Amino acid sequence: MEVEEEVFKLIKSRKKGILQNELWKKAEIDRRKCSRIVDKLEKEGKIVREHEATGGTRTYRIRVAEIKEKAKARNFKLLLVRDMFAPCTGCTVECTPELCIPLSAWVFNLIEEE
């Protein structure tokens, strides 16, 4: 497990990623073990591999995977007015917005807050 962490740290330390044929040398492990670790990290979604050719040799450039949109923290502040959540969020009732009492109350609170 320590070797995997060390390999991942090496990958993270390079902004543009690192070539796999360089990674195993820097990590001081054999290339088969490096390949297994890289496969595992890729399956876990921690890294991405892209084909690259350097000096006629085919290898992979390994980079840290970007954080997916789902993993980012959500900001619901725009839906909150004081302690009242926007009433239309998740509402299943078909109504006329101008006549909706909960929506009107929420809008009046929004106006007062400004």
C-alpha positions in Angstrom: 0.0 0.0 0.0 2.9 2.4 0.7 4.3 1.9 -2.8 0.9 2.8 -4.3 0.7 6.0 -2.2 4.3 6.9 -3.3 3.4 6.3 -6.9 0.3 8.5 -6.6 2.3 11.2 -4.9 4.8 11.2 -7.8 1.9 11.5 -10.3 0.3 14.4 -8.3 3.7 16.2 -8.1 3.7 16.8 -11.8 1.3 19.4 -13.2 1.5 17.9 -16.7 1.6 14.4 -15.5 4.4 11.9 -15.9 5.4 9.3 -18.5 4.8 5.8 -17.3 8.3 4.7 -18.5 9.7 7.5 -16.2 7.4 6.8 -13.3 8.7 3.3 -12.6 12.2 4.6 -12.6 11.4 7.5 -10.2 9.5 5.2 -7.9 12.3 2.7 -8.0 10.0 -0.3 -8.8 10.0 -2.7 -11.7 7.8 -1.7 -14.7 5.3 -4.7 -14.2 4.6 -3.6 -10.7 4.3 0.0 -11.8 1.8 -1.1 -14.5 -0.3 -3.0 -12.0 -0.4 0.0 -9.7 -1.3 2.4 -12.5 -4.1 0.0 -13.6 -5.5 0.0 -10.1 -5.3 3.8 -9.7 -7.0 4.2 -13.1 -9.8 1.8 -12.2 -10.3 3.7 -8.9 -10.7 6.9 -11.0 -7.7 8.6 -9.4 -5.7 8.9 -12.6 -6.1 9.0 -16.4 -3.7 7.5 -19.0 -3.2 9.0 -22.4 -1.1 7.4 -25.2 2.1 9.3 -26.0 5.1 8.6 -28.1 8.5 9.9 -27.1 11.6 9.3 -29.2 9.9 6.6 -31.1 8.8 4.7 -27.9 5.1 4.4 -27.1 4.2 5.0 -23.5 1.4 6.6 -21.5 1.3 10.1 -19.9 -0.3 9.6 -16.5 -2.2 12.5 -14.9 -4.4 12.9 -11.9 -8.0 12.6 -12.9 -10.0 15.8 -12.7 -12.6 16.1 -10.0 -16.0 15.3 -11.5 -18.9 17.8 -11.3 -20.8 15.4 -9.0 -18.0 15.4 -6.4 -17.9 19.1 -6.1 -19.7 20.7 -3.2 -23.1 22.1 -4.1 -24.1 25.7 -3.1 -27.8 26.0 -2.3 -27.6 29.5 -0.9 -29.4 30.9 -4.0 -32.4 28.7 -3.1 -32.5 29.9 0.5 -34.1 33.1 1.9 -33.5 33.3 5.6 -34.6 29.8 6.7 -37.0 29.2 3.8 -36.1 27.0 0.9 -37.4 27.9 -2.6 -40.9 26.3 -2.7 -40.8 25.3 -6.4 -37.8 23.1 -5.8 -39.2 19.6 -5.9 -42.8 20.8 -6.1 -45.1 18.4 -8.1 -48.2 20.6 -8.0 -49.1 22.2 -11.3 -50.1 25.8 -10.4 -50.1 29.3 -11.7 -47.0 30.9 -10.2 -48.7 34.3 -9.7 -51.3 32.6 -7.4 -48.9 30.3 -5.5 -49.0 31.3 -1.8 -45.7 29.6 -0.8 -43.9 31.1 -3.8 -45.3 34.5 -3.1 -44.1 34.3 0.5 -40.7 33.2 -0.6 -40.4 36.1 -3.1 -41.6 38.6 -0.5 -38.9 37.4 2.0 -36.4 37.6 -0.9 -37.3 41.2 -1.5 -37.2 42.1 2.2 -33.8 40.5 2.6 -32.3 42.7 -0.1 
